[in-house]
């Protein structure tokens, strides 16, 4: 069994064949999918998708590249939406300095609101970090000092120092198809330092399809290719890696029920 801990089933890329995409994931042994919110104001769309499939759960949050569109999102609003039984996480939120969509201070304000919601609900915060390692480490360290909160450094592609900071603060690190790319030697080196009980796998579909599908539209069933490379990278067989990452998912996403037949602790 595998879990795709981060995908975007609400994106237009999937609109015409969402049923088939979910079926292909299930046929491939991907028994849970978490479809991730990028705009709180469109939460209804995410919720409806999660409600349509027993195996799909969701988050609520505003992506940092959209923070300028929703600058008034509050912890109370996030907490209220998170009461829905299908919501198992807060986010994705964070910092993205690669694109110039939202001013850094607007991103930071939104990020801190999401942190507070995660702290109060104890739902994991799905963190997007791109080209912002130092500021991300500073905010995580400062906010953890105010009170711990569960979090994931999703689709990890940052430097070793941020991974080490996240791990030291109790966070999880999730790897996407980027891990399978030929030029991702440094990222695979970082994967080797992550404790096994903090590892997750994801697709970030429809983006970042793993080898051998690189350049094509990604989808949840492809998470098995990332899992296979991660297993080889850290010296485990694929079944061991699947067991470890699945246990980690259900420990972190504690609100998400396990399949009855899954032999996981």
Buried (B, 14 or more C-beta within 10 A) or exposed (E): BBBBBBBBBBBEBBEEEBEEBBEBBBEBBBBBBBBBBBBBEBBEBBBEBBEEBEBBBBBBBBBBBBBBBBBEBEBEBBBEBBEBEBBBBBBBBBBBBEEEBBEBEBBBBBBBBBBBBBBBBEBBBBBBBBEBBEBBBEBBEEBBEEEBBBBBBBBBBBBEEBBBBBBEBEBBBBBBBBBBBEEBEEBBEBBEEBEEEBBBBBBBBBBBBBBEBBEEBBBBBBBBBBBBBBBEBBEBEBEEBBBBBBBBBBBBBEBBEBBEEBEBE
